Structures are given as structure tokens and as C-alpha cells.
């Protein structure tokens, strides 16, 4: 459970995996996962396939990520579970982020 991050070999793509609960308890590790991203990164994948719960603090963290990296970096939310997808849809995050199932 928790947050892990992995950068691609070419450094342009970062994948952040959130396992278990995506809530205020993972704030520090989630922020740390993208704070040191290389400047030449062009895409951040947030893998939600192992996320079984998401609350409003997680939505806020995704918005903070978006603000931190700016518009030059694509943020892709990957494989959200049905419950997580429901939260994203209710919050209209499908209009703010690319979501790939």
C-alpha cells in the first residue's frame, strides 16, 4: 500500500502508482513522487489500478500535481477501478485529465 514512482529510461515519462487508499495519509509520499521529476519529462501516468478508495483530498492532490507540472506535461490517469472512476466522474475530472481504462 502507498505510493511508488518510476521514471522511464529516457526520463520523459514517470509512472506514479497509488495502491490502497488515496487520501490525506499519502499526501507526503504522493507529493514527493512528483517533486523531483526531471524537467524534460513530458508525461506523468498516475496508475490507479490498485487504488480501492479515493476521497476529496486525493482530488486536491491531483489538482496540485497538475499545477506543479504545468500544461507542458501530459497527466494520464490509468486504469481507475469502478469506484474510483465514479468519484472522478462525479467531480468532472474526466474533463480535466485524460483517463485511460
Buried (B, 14 or more C-beta within 10 A) or exposed (E): EEBEBEBEEEEEBBBBBBBBBBBBEBBEBBBEBBEEBEEEBBBBBBBBEEBBEBEEBBBEBBBBBBEEBEEEBBBBBBBBBEEBBEBBEEBEBBEBBEBEE
